[in-house]
Amino acid sequence: MISGEGESQDQVGELTAESAGAALREACEASGLDSSGAELVRLGSHAVYRLGSAPVIVRIARDPGSSEQMEQAVRVARWLEAEDFPATRVLGGVSQPSVVGGRVVTFWESAQEREEYATVEELADLLRRLHWLEEPESLGLPYFDPVAKLWRGLQAVDGVAEDDRKFLEERAGKLAKEYDRLDFVLPYGLIHGDANIGNVLRHRDGHAIMIDLDDFALAPREWDLVLTAMFYDRFGWHTRSEYEAFVYRYGFDLMNWPGYSVLADLRELMMVVWLGRQVSVSTKSAEEFTRRVTTLRTNGSRKDWRPF
């Protein structure tokens, strides 16, 4: 572990392309890797880089307090590899995770030289297979509480109008009560936690793999199905035929479950709150946050929400 662990977000500062690039160079140098020619693939909850010198992906966490979560992601990845489950693999020969300047950094094998997403059918196949696995107690997976995660996110929202904050808090309180009354029908157990088409990539050898293992937890399996349903039903990001293929391959249609709308409302509110944490540093995030809050206030169409 490299020095710098335990610093607060204020001490570390915001994760920008510039600060992420500095962390990348320092982390790669400490790990014996060449960062020259690295490509910034995305900047969200992580800054994700693809190295130009080797088939390696470097992930730099936005949250400086995420060391424990990233340690878990590494353990999960190694367990999935032992189970021969198709998922992203941890880079060998490097201390994982490392912390440089307060930034939590992990290194992964690159699936291929460009991002190519798999299909919703393959996502369904992977989820069905994942949900059949029995995780060892040694993984120490947490019990997932979406309401608690939502409230933590609300506490971190900064730079938004007070009436928007109050509206989001009131909506969260209402949904918390509705969530507590849900009667889940799928078995409780291991979930990916952020299962959607954006987290299933095409490997260079042709098969589909799961990535972003940070949110593995124990929870109702319905949580792993809600994003695909929402992407079709609310956002229009999947076609009807794609969603029907997903349902057929997984074997359960979440939209026929009475609790679907509550779970979808809760999940989309979490998406809005996540953007609310970035409005003070990103004009793009601020604009999208305003669009989404207006939609929630008016119960308007979500079809103009932009992916982040």
N, C-alpha and C positions, 0 to 999 in steps of 0.2 A: 504494500500500500504506500503510495507516495504522499508526501505531506500536503496539507491543505484541507483535510477532511474536517467537517463540522462547522465550516463557515456559514454565515447566514446569507440570504439572497442579497441583502443590502451591502454586505461586505464584498460579495463576489461581483455584483452588478448584473445587469440584464444580459441574457444570451442573445447576441447579435452575430451577424456574419463575421464581423471583425474580432469580437471576443472569442467566438468559437474557433476561428482560424488560428488565433494565438494558442488556445488550449490544444488544438490538433497538433500543432508543430511541437509543443512541449511534450505532449503525451507520446507522440511517435518517436521523438528523440530519446525519451526515457526507456522506450520499449524496443529500441533498435530498428525502427521502421523509418522509411523515407516518406515524408509528407509532400514532397514536391510533386506538382501536377495533380493534387487531390481535387476531386470534384464535389462541391456541395450539392447533395441530392435533394435534401429538404431541410427546412428550419421550422420546427414546431415544438412539441414537447421535448424533442431531441434535435440537435444538429447532426445530420447523418452525412458522412463523407465516404466516397469511394476513392481509395488510393489509386494513383496512377502507376505506382511502382510495383504493386503486388495485388493479388485478388483478395483484398481486405476491405471490410466495411468498418468504419469507426463511428461510434455513437457517443455523443456528448450530451448529457442530460441537462435540461433547463433547470431543474430543481437541484440545488446543491445539497439538499438533505436526502437524496435518493440512493445513497450508498447501499443501505440495507436492501432496498427493492432491487437494485441492480445485482447484488450478490445472489438474491433469490433467482433472478432471471438466468444467471450463469448456471446455478444448480439445476434449474429446470431444463435448460438446454442440454446439459450433460446427461441428465436422466433420460430425456427424449432420445438422445443419440444411442444410449444403452438399450432403449426399447426399439431401436430402429424405426422411430417415427419420423416422417418427413418434416423436418423443421430446420431453421437456421442453426448453424454450428458455431460454437465458440472457437476462436482462433487459439490454437495450441502454442505453448512456449512463451506465453505472455501472462503476467500477473493480472487477474481479473477480479473485480474492477480495479482500476487505478484512479487516483484523485490527483489532479494537477491544478494548482491555483484555486482550489475549492470546487472544481468541476469534476463530476463523476464520469469516467470514460470507460467504455468497453469496446473490445475488438472482436470481429466476427468474420467468418469466411464469406466471401462474396459469392452470391448464387450465380451471377453471370455479369457480363460487362455492361449491361444496360438493364433498366427496370422493365420487366414484362410481367404483367399481372396474369394470374391463372383465371379460371372460369368459376362461376358461382356453383356449378356442379362439383367441381373439385373442392371448393370451400366446404360444401355439404359433406362430401366424402371424408375430408380431413376432420371435420367436427364430429361426425358419427364415430369415426375411429378413435378420436381423442376422448370422447365421452365414454368409451368402453374401457379405457385404461383405468387401472387402480393405482393411484399415486402412493408411494411409500411414505410412511410417517416422517422419515428423515428429511423430506423436502420442507416440512414445516410450513405448508401453505396456509395463508390466513383465510378466515371466513369473510366473504365479501359482503359488505353492507353498502349498497348504492346510496342510501339516504345519508349515511355518515360521510361518504365521499363527497356528496353534493354539498353538504354543509361546510366541509373543509374548503371546498372550492369557493363557496360564497364568501367565506372569511378572507380569502386571498384576493378577491376582486378589488381593483384599485382604479380610481380615476373615472368612475361612471357616475351619472347623475343620481342624486339621492332617491328620487322617485322611481328610477329604474331598479335600484338596489332593493327598495322596499317591495316593489312588484315581484321581483324574483324570489325574495324571501317568503312572501305570502304564498306564492305558487309552490315553492318547495315545501312549506308547511302542509298545504293541502294534499300534495302528492305523497308526502310521508305517511299521512293517515290512510290514504287509499292503498299504498303499497303494503302496509301492515295487514290489510284485510284480504290480500290476494291468496288464492288457493292454487298453488303450483301443482302441476300434474306430471311433469317429467321428473326423473330421479335427481336427487341432490348429489352434487359431486364436483369433480374437476371441471373447470372452465378455462377458456383462453382469456376471457375478460374484455377483449376488444376485437371480437371476431367479425371481420368484414372483408370484402374483396380486396381492399387496400393492403391487407396483411397476409395475402397469399401470393407468392411470386412463382414465376416459372424458373426452375433451375436450368442451368446450361445443358444438362443431360435430358431435359424435357419434362421431368416430373414436377409436380407442384409442392411447395413447401410453405409452412407457416413461419412468419417472422413476428417480431415485436412480442416477446414473451414476458414482458414486464408485469402484466396484470393477471397472471395465473393465480387462481384462487379456488376455494370451495364455495359453491353457490348453486342456486337453481339453474338448471341447464337452459331454461328459457332465455336467460340473459345473453347467451351466445347466439341466439337466433334473431334477436330483436332488430339489430342493425340492418340485416339483409331485408327483413320485412319492411322496415321504415324506408330504406333506400328505394324500394319499389313503390310502396303505398303512399308515402308522404312527399318524397323528394323527386321521384321519377328518374332516379339514377339507374334503376334496373327496369327492364321490360317485363311485361306479364309472363312471357314465355320463359324468361330467365328465372323469375321467381318460382314459377310452377316447376321448373326443372330442379331448383334448389330443394323445394318441398318434397318432390318425388325421391330425390337421392338421400335426403336426410330421414324422411319418413314421418314428418310431423309438420303441420301448418300452424304456426304461431298465431296467425291472424284469425283462426277459428277458436282460439282460446279466449274466454271472457276477459282475462286480465291484460290482453294485448295493449289496449289503448293506454292503460296506466303505465305499463312498462315503457311504451313508446314515448309518452309524455315526459316521464322521468329521464329517459335517455337523451331526449332532445334538449331538455333543460340543462343537463350536464354539458352538452355541447355548447350551449349559449354561455354558460358560466365560465367554461374554459376560455372562450374568446374574451370574456370580461376581464380576465386576468392580464390581458395583453393590450388593452385599449390605450394605456398611457404611453406605450412605446412603439405601437404599430398603427399607422393610419389605416392600412388595409383591414386590420382586425377591428378597429374602432367602427369603420363603416359597416362591416358585416355584423358586428354586435348590434348596432342600431337597427339594421334591417331585421334581424332575427327577433329582437325584443318587440319591435312593432308588430311583427307577425303574431307573436304570442299574445300580445294585448288585444289584437283585432280578430284572432283566430283565422288569420288569412292563410293563403296557400304557402306551403313550404317549397314549392317548386323552383323559386328563385334563390334559395339558399345556395351559397357557393361552397364547394368542398374545400376543406383546409387540412 
